[in-house]
Amino acid sequence: MNTLICPAPAKLNLFLHVVGRRADGYHLLQTLFRFIDLNDTLHFTVRKDGEVRRVNALDGVPPEQDLCVRAAKLLQQEAGCKLGVDIELEKRIPMGGGLGGGSSDAATTLLALNRLWGLGLSRERLMQLGLSLGADVPVFVFGDNAFAEGVGEELQAYPLPDAWYVVLCPPVHVPTAQIFTHPELTRNTISMTMRALPTGQTFRVGRTEGGLKLGNDLQAVACKLYPQVATHLEWLAQFAPSLMTGSGACVFAEFAAEAEAQAVLQQLPQYMRGFVAHGLQQHPLKDFAA
């Protein structure tokens, strides 16, 4: 086997709370990750000369900063692998939208090359490598929708009901660091246990549990700095509780049926863009690691 073509799905944060801050400045989070069926596609072709190359151009992302390239080189170094790879990336997930595209691409690279290079690294080791690339990478290697704590790497599988989402993409790029370093960011939301959440099959975005509203603590700052995020949230809130994912800028609302979601999308003003996505029960490459 010399080639693999693999998906890298996007994610939504069905809520995201900042519950503290570590001494090293990293924020402590609690969030619920859900994979959706919007995905990038990666093409991997083995090289015998040990070189790692991205073979197509990507606007704004030089190859040396590409998380796929960095993931491949990290895996190569970890395993002492003499093989290389050509990587072609078909990008569909909006960049800078809080949908986890770069992290998902990195995780798919780790999973695919672990198989393509015949390395046999465990899921746990791949997750550890992923964490060194970014806080969202481990969940994509983990493979299940998950309740996450710590900086996002302490994961517990969390089954979720079938659901459809309208996702809107404001025409702004929200830098994650700008949100997390803002002085007005809420950093002391009350911590909860996973048992405090509704059972997976009854979870609904935007509901209140035990007096605690499940929201996104980064949303208020993003809306202040980027009013277009607030505008998109307000429009979507006409139809269902709306929420920002990650540090933005994309926003979403949940619907029980595809027809409901499509009906909302058809009413989208011309100056907005968005799409309908189906929630996945697990990552499509879940069986790529033991």
C-alpha positions as CSV (number, residue, x, y, z in Angstrom):
1,M,0.0,0.0,0.0
2,N,1.6,3.2,-1.2
3,T,-1.3,5.7,-1.2
4,L,-4.2,6.6,1.0
5,I,-7.1,9.1,0.6
6,C,-8.6,10.1,3.9
7,P,-11.2,12.5,5.3
8,A,-10.5,15.0,8.1
9,P,-13.9,16.0,9.5
10,A,-14.8,19.4,11.1
11,K,-16.0,19.7,14.7
12,L,-18.4,21.8,16.7
13,N,-18.1,22.8,20.3
14,L,-21.7,22.2,21.6
15,F,-20.6,24.3,24.6
16,L,-17.3,25.7,25.8
17,H,-16.6,27.0,29.3
18,V,-13.3,28.5,30.6
19,V,-13.1,27.2,34.2
20,G,-9.6,28.4,35.2
21,R,-6.1,29.2,34.2
22,R,-2.8,27.2,34.8
23,A,0.3,28.8,36.1
24,D,1.8,28.6,32.6
25,G,-1.0,30.7,31.2
26,Y,-2.9,28.0,29.4
27,H,-6.7,28.1,30.1
28,L,-8.6,25.2,31.6
29,L,-11.6,24.3,29.6
30,Q,-14.7,22.1,29.6
31,T,-16.3,21.5,26.3
32,L,-18.3,19.0,24.3
33,F,-16.9,18.1,20.9
34,R,-19.1,16.8,18.0
35,F,-17.8,15.7,14.7
36,I,-19.8,16.8,11.6
37,D,-19.8,15.6,8.0
38,L,-18.0,18.6,6.5
39,N,-14.4,17.4,5.8
40,D,-11.1,18.2,4.2
41,T,-9.6,15.4,2.1
42,L,-6.0,14.4,2.3
43,H,-4.1,12.3,-0.3
44,F,-0.9,10.6,1.0
45,T,1.7,9.0,-1.3
46,V,4.7,7.2,0.2
47,R,8.2,8.5,-0.7
48,K,11.3,6.3,-0.3
49,D,13.7,9.2,0.1
50,G,12.4,10.3,3.5
51,E,11.2,13.7,2.3
52,V,7.9,15.2,3.6
53,R,6.3,17.5,1.1
54,R,2.9,19.2,0.7
55,V,2.5,19.1,-3.1
56,N,-0.3,21.7,-3.5
57,A,-0.4,25.4,-2.6
58,L,-2.6,26.6,0.2
59,D,-3.3,30.4,0.5
60,G,-1.9,31.9,3.7
61,V,-0.3,28.6,4.9
62,P,3.4,28.1,3.9
63,P,4.4,24.4,4.0
64,E,6.7,24.8,6.9
65,Q,3.8,26.0,9.1
66,D,1.3,23.4,7.8
67,L,0.1,21.2,10.6
68,C,0.0,18.2,8.2
69,V,3.7,18.6,7.4
70,R,4.6,19.2,11.0
71,A,2.5,16.1,12.1
72,A,4.3,13.9,9.5
73,K,7.7,15.1,10.5
74,L,6.9,14.6,14.2
75,L,5.7,11.1,13.6
76,Q,8.7,10.3,11.4
77,Q,11.0,11.5,14.2
78,E,9.1,9.6,16.9
79,A,9.2,6.3,15.1
80,G,12.6,6.7,13.5
81,C,10.9,6.1,10.1
82,K,13.0,6.4,7.0
83,L,10.0,6.8,4.7
84,G,8.6,10.1,3.5
85,V,5.4,11.3,2.0
86,D,3.7,13.6,-0.5
87,I,0.6,15.2,1.0
88,E,-2.1,16.8,-1.1
89,L,-4.8,18.7,0.9
90,E,-8.2,19.5,-0.5
91,K,-9.5,22.2,1.8
92,R,-13.2,22.6,2.4
93,I,-13.3,23.5,6.1
94,P,-13.1,27.3,6.5
95,M,-9.9,28.5,8.1
96,G,-10.1,30.5,11.3
97,G,-13.7,29.6,11.9
98,G,-13.4,27.5,15.0
99,L,-14.3,24.3,13.1
100,G,-10.9,22.6,13.9
101,G,-9.8,22.1,10.3
102,G,-6.1,22.4,10.9
103,S,-6.2,20.2,14.0
104,S,-8.3,17.6,12.1
105,D,-5.9,17.6,9.2
106,A,-3.0,17.0,11.6
107,A,-4.8,14.1,13.3
108,T,-5.7,12.5,10.0
109,T,-2.1,12.8,9.0
110,L,-1.0,11.0,12.2
111,L,-3.6,8.2,11.8
112,A,-3.0,7.7,8.1
113,L,0.8,7.7,8.2
114,N,0.8,5.4,11.2
115,R,-1.0,2.9,8.9
116,L,0.7,3.8,5.6
117,W,4.2,3.6,7.1
118,G,3.4,0.5,9.1
119,L,4.4,2.0,12.5
120,G,1.9,0.5,14.8
121,L,1.8,3.3,17.4
122,S,-1.0,3.2,19.9
123,R,-3.9,5.6,19.9
124,E,-2.7,7.0,23.2
125,R,0.8,7.7,21.8
126,L,-0.7,9.4,18.7
127,M,-2.9,11.5,21.0
128,Q,0.2,12.6,23.0
129,L,2.0,13.5,19.8
130,G,-1.1,15.4,18.6
131,L,-1.3,17.5,21.8
132,S,2.2,18.9,21.0
133,L,0.8,20.2,17.8
134,G,-2.4,21.7,19.2
135,A,-5.0,21.3,22.0
136,D,-7.8,20.2,19.6
137,V,-5.7,17.5,17.8
138,P,-6.2,14.7,20.4
139,V,-10.0,14.5,20.1
140,F,-9.7,13.8,16.4
141,V,-7.3,10.9,17.2
142,F,-9.5,9.8,20.1
143,G,-12.3,9.2,17.5
144,D,-15.5,9.6,19.6
145,N,-17.6,12.7,20.3
146,A,-16.3,13.6,23.7
147,F,-16.6,15.7,26.9
148,A,-13.2,17.4,27.2
149,E,-11.4,19.0,30.2
150,G,-7.9,20.3,30.9
151,V,-6.7,22.3,27.9
152,G,-9.0,20.0,25.9
153,E,-7.0,16.8,26.0
154,E,-8.7,14.9,28.9
155,L,-11.4,13.1,27.0
156,Q,-14.4,11.0,27.8
157,A,-16.6,9.5,25.1
158,Y,-20.0,11.1,25.0
159,P,-22.8,9.6,22.8
160,L,-25.0,12.2,21.2
161,P,-28.4,12.1,19.5
162,D,-28.7,12.3,15.8
163,A,-28.8,16.0,14.8
164,W,-28.4,18.4,11.9
165,Y,-26.8,21.8,12.1
166,V,-27.0,25.0,10.2
167,V,-23.5,26.5,10.3
168,L,-22.9,30.1,9.3
169,C,-19.5,31.5,8.3
170,P,-19.0,35.2,9.1
171,P,-16.5,36.8,6.7
172,V,-13.9,37.4,9.4
173,H,-10.8,35.4,10.7
174,V,-10.8,35.3,14.5
175,P,-7.3,34.7,16.0
176,T,-7.6,32.3,18.9
177,A,-4.8,34.0,20.9
178,Q,-6.6,37.4,20.6
179,I,-9.7,35.9,22.3
180,F,-7.9,34.0,25.0
181,T,-5.7,37.0,26.0
182,H,-8.5,39.5,26.1
183,P,-8.9,41.1,29.6
184,E,-12.7,40.8,29.4
185,L,-12.7,37.0,28.9
186,T,-14.7,35.0,31.5
187,R,-12.2,32.6,33.1
188,N,-14.1,31.4,36.2
189,T,-17.2,29.5,35.0
190,I,-18.2,26.9,37.6
191,S,-16.7,23.5,36.8
192,M,-19.0,20.6,36.2
193,T,-18.7,16.8,35.9
194,M,-19.9,14.9,32.9
195,R,-22.6,13.3,35.0
196,A,-24.1,16.8,35.4
197,L,-24.9,16.9,31.7
198,P,-28.1,15.5,30.3
199,T,-27.8,12.0,29.1
200,G,-26.3,11.9,25.6
201,Q,-29.5,11.1,23.8
202,T,-31.3,14.1,25.2
203,F,-28.5,16.7,24.9
204,R,-29.6,19.8,23.1
205,V,-27.5,22.9,22.3
206,G,-28.3,26.0,24.3
207,R,-30.2,24.3,27.1
208,T,-29.8,25.1,30.8
209,E,-28.8,22.3,33.1
210,G,-29.0,22.6,36.9
211,G,-29.2,26.4,36.7
212,L,-26.1,26.5,34.5
213,K,-26.5,27.7,30.9
214,L,-24.3,25.7,28.6
215,G,-22.8,28.4,26.4
216,N,-19.5,29.5,24.9
217,D,-17.5,31.8,27.2
218,L,-15.4,33.0,24.3
219,Q,-18.5,34.3,22.4
220,A,-19.0,37.6,24.1
221,V,-15.4,38.8,23.5
222,A,-15.5,37.6,19.8
223,C,-18.8,39.4,19.3
224,K,-17.4,42.6,20.8
225,L,-14.3,42.5,18.6
226,Y,-16.0,41.2,15.5
227,P,-19.6,42.5,15.3
228,Q,-20.3,40.3,12.2
229,V,-20.2,37.3,14.5
230,A,-23.0,38.9,16.6
231,T,-25.0,39.7,13.5
232,H,-24.9,36.0,12.4
233,L,-25.8,34.7,15.8
234,E,-28.8,37.0,16.0
235,W,-30.1,36.0,12.6
236,L,-29.8,32.3,13.4
237,A,-31.4,32.7,16.9
238,Q,-34.7,33.4,15.1
239,F,-35.0,29.7,14.4
240,A,-33.2,27.9,17.3
241,P,-30.7,28.6,20.1
242,S,-27.5,29.7,18.4
243,L,-23.9,29.4,19.6
244,M,-20.4,30.2,18.4
245,T,-18.0,27.2,18.0
246,G,-14.5,27.3,19.4
247,S,-13.0,30.8,19.4
248,G,-15.1,31.7,16.3
249,A,-16.0,32.9,13.8
250,C,-18.5,30.2,12.8
251,V,-21.8,30.0,14.5
252,F,-24.4,27.2,14.5
253,A,-27.8,26.0,15.6
254,E,-29.1,22.5,16.0
255,F,-32.2,20.8,14.4
256,A,-33.7,17.4,14.7
257,A,-34.2,16.8,11.0
258,E,-32.4,17.7,7.8
259,A,-35.5,19.3,6.3
260,E,-35.7,21.7,9.2
261,A,-32.1,22.8,8.7
262,Q,-32.4,23.1,5.0
263,A,-35.5,25.2,5.3
264,V,-33.6,27.7,7.5
265,L,-30.6,27.8,5.2
266,Q,-32.9,28.6,2.3
267,Q,-33.9,31.8,4.1
268,L,-30.3,32.9,4.5
269,P,-29.7,36.6,3.4
270,Q,-27.5,37.0,0.3
271,Y,-24.7,38.6,2.3
272,M,-24.4,35.6,4.6
273,R,-23.0,32.2,3.7
274,G,-23.4,28.8,5.4
275,F,-24.1,25.2,5.1
276,V,-26.1,22.3,6.6
277,A,-24.1,19.5,8.4
278,H,-25.0,16.2,9.8
279,G,-23.6,15.2,13.2
280,L,-21.4,12.1,13.1
281,Q,-21.4,9.4,15.8
282,Q,-17.6,8.9,15.5
283,H,-14.6,9.9,13.5
284,P,-14.5,8.1,10.1
285,L,-10.9,6.9,10.8
286,K,-11.7,5.6,14.3
287,D,-10.4,2.1,13.5
288,F,-7.1,3.4,12.2
289,A,-5.5,3.1,15.6
290,A,-5.8,0.5,18.4
